[in-house]
C-alpha cells in the first residue's frame, strides 16, 4: 500500500492511500460541526434525538467520484461529550440524480450517517430538580411552622420571602438552560411538572 502526503495545512494533513486493488482513499482530517434541525423536547432532560448528516459532492458525478461509508466501527472516532451519549451511528449509501446549474442531470453518490444521541440528565437533575425539591420542602415547612409564643411572625415571613426569591432565581436559571424547540409546540417534560 502506498501512502503519499499531498498537502499540509498546520496540523491537519491530507493523505492519499492507494491500495493494491487500485482503490484510492483520500484522508482529509476535518472538524465538522453538525446541527440537528428538529429536536423533540417532549421528554427533556431524558430525551433521545435522531440526527442525520449527508455528504456528497456537488462538483463530481458518481462516475468521477465514488463515495462509500466506512466499513469499520466509526463510533470510536467520536470524542466523549459532556451532555450527550452517542448511542448509535448508522451509515447508509444512496445514489441520487440531480440537475446542475446548467440544467444537465447527473448521478452522484451520497453518504448518510444517522446518529442517535441520548442526553445525560445529571446536570439538569442537580441544577433544577434537586433545588426544586429543596425549595418545595422549605415552603411546606414554612407553611406549617408554628407561630411564636409572643405573636411575632418574623421567621415565617422571612422564610416565605427567601423561598420566593429562591424560586425566582431558579426560574431564571431554568429559562437560560432550557433548549428552544423549533416548532414551539412541544413543551419539555420539565415544564409540565
C-alpha positions in Angstrom: 0.0 0.0 0.0 1.4 3.4 -1.0 0.7 6.5 1.1 1.5 10.0 -0.1 1.0 13.3 1.5 -0.5 15.8 -0.9 -0.9 18.9 1.2 -0.1 20.2 4.6 -2.1 22.9 6.4 -0.9 23.5 10.0 -1.7 20.3 12.0 -4.2 18.7 9.5 -2.6 16.9 6.5 -4.3 15.3 3.5 -3.1 11.9 2.5 -4.0 9.5 -0.3 -3.6 5.8 0.2 -3.6 3.7 -2.9 -4.4 0.1 -2.2 -3.2 -2.9 -4.2 -6.6 -3.3 -5.7 -6.5 0.2 -7.2 -8.8 1.9 -4.7 -7.5 5.3 -3.7 -8.6 6.6 -0.2 -8.3 10.3 0.4 -7.9 11.2 4.1 -8.7 14.7 4.9 -8.9 15.3 8.7 -11.5 17.9 9.5 -13.6 19.0 12.4 -17.3 19.2 11.4 -20.0 20.9 13.4 -23.4 19.3 12.7 -26.7 20.7 13.9 -29.9 18.8 14.3 -32.7 20.8 12.9 -35.6 19.1 14.6 -35.4 18.5 18.4 -38.2 16.6 20.1 -38.1 18.1 23.6 -41.2 16.3 25.0 -39.0 14.2 27.3 -36.3 16.7 28.1 -34.0 16.2 30.0 -34.5 12.4 29.4 -34.7 12.8 25.6 -33.2 10.9 22.8 -32.5 12.7 19.5 -32.1 11.5 16.0 -30.0 13.5 13.5 -28.6 12.8 10.1 -25.6 14.1 8.3 -25.4 13.9 4.5 -22.1 14.1 2.5 -22.0 14.4 -1.3 -20.0 16.1 -4.0 -21.7 19.0 -5.8 -18.9 19.1 -8.4 -18.4 15.5 -9.4 -20.7 12.7 -10.6 -20.6 9.2 -9.3 -18.5 8.2 -12.4 -15.8 10.7 -11.3 -16.0 10.4 -7.6 -17.3 7.4 -5.7 -18.3 7.9 -2.1 -18.8 4.9 0.3 -19.3 4.9 4.0 -16.6 3.5 6.2 -16.7 -0.2 6.9 -15.1 -0.1 10.4 -16.9 0.9 13.6 -16.8 4.7 13.4 -18.3 5.2 16.9 -14.8 5.1 18.3 -13.8 8.1 16.2 -16.0 10.4 18.3 -14.9 12.1 21.4 -17.0 11.9 24.6 -19.3 14.9 25.1 -20.4 16.4 28.4 -24.1 16.5 27.6 -24.7 13.7 25.0 -24.0 10.0 24.7 -23.7 8.6 21.2 -26.0 5.6 21.2 -25.8 4.5 17.5 -24.4 5.5 14.1 -26.0 4.0 11.1 -24.1 4.7 7.8 -26.0 4.5 4.5 -25.2 4.9 0.9 -27.5 6.3 -1.8 -27.3 7.3 -5.4 -29.3 10.2 -6.5 -29.9 12.2 -9.7 -29.5 16.0 -9.6 -29.6 18.8 -12.1 -26.6 21.2 -12.1 -26.7 24.9 -12.7 -26.7 24.4 -16.5 -29.7 22.1 -16.3 -27.8 18.9 -17.0 -28.7 15.9 -14.9 -26.0 13.8 -13.3 -25.9 11.0 -10.8 -23.9 11.4 -7.6 -23.1 9.3 -4.6 -24.3 10.4 -1.2 -23.2 9.0 2.2 -25.7 9.5 5.0 -24.9 8.9 8.7 -27.9 8.7 11.1 -27.0 9.5 14.7 -28.9 8.5 17.8 -28.0 10.7 20.7 -29.2 10.4 24.3 -28.9 13.4 26.7 -27.2 12.9 30.0 -29.7 14.2 32.5 -27.4 14.5 35.5 -26.6 18.2 35.1 -30.3 19.1 34.9 -31.2 17.0 37.8 -28.6 18.7 40.0 -29.3 22.2 38.9 -33.1 22.1 38.5 -34.8 19.1 40.2 -32.8 18.9 43.4 -33.2 22.7 44.1 -36.9 22.5 43.3 -37.3 19.7 45.8 -35.4 21.7 48.5 -37.4 24.8 47.9 -40.7 22.9 47.9 -39.7 21.2 51.2 -38.9 24.6 52.7 -42.2 26.1 51.5 -44.1 23.2 53.2 -42.1 23.6 56.4 -42.8 27.3 56.4 -46.5 26.8 55.8 -46.8 24.5 58.9 -44.3 26.3 61.1 -45.8 27.3 64.4 -46.3 30.9 65.4 -44.0 32.2 68.2 -45.4 32.5 71.7 -45.2 36.3 71.6 -47.3 36.5 68.4 -44.4 37.6 66.1 -44.4 36.2 62.6 -41.0 37.4 61.5 -39.4 33.9 61.0 -42.3 32.8 58.9 -42.3 35.9 56.7 -38.6 35.7 56.3 -38.7 32.1 55.2 -41.6 32.9 52.8 -39.7 35.8 51.2 -36.5 33.8 50.9 -38.3 30.9 49.3 -40.0 33.3 46.8 -36.6 34.8 46.0 -35.1 31.3 45.5 -37.9 30.3 43.2 -37.4 33.5 41.1 -33.7 32.8 40.7 -34.3 29.1 39.9 -36.9 30.1 37.2 -34.3 32.4 35.7 -31.7 29.6 35.7 -34.2 27.2 34.1 -35.2 29.7 31.4 -31.5 30.1 30.4 -30.7 26.4 30.3 -33.8 25.2 28.6 -33.3 24.3 24.9 -35.5 26.0 22.5 -38.0 24.0 20.4 -38.1 24.6 16.7 -41.8 24.2 16.3 -42.7 25.9 19.5 -45.5 23.3 20.2 -43.7 20.6 22.2 -43.0 21.6 25.8 -40.3 19.8 27.7 -41.2 17.3 30.4 -39.5 19.6 32.9 -42.1 22.4 32.2 -45.1 20.0 32.7 -44.2 19.2 36.3 
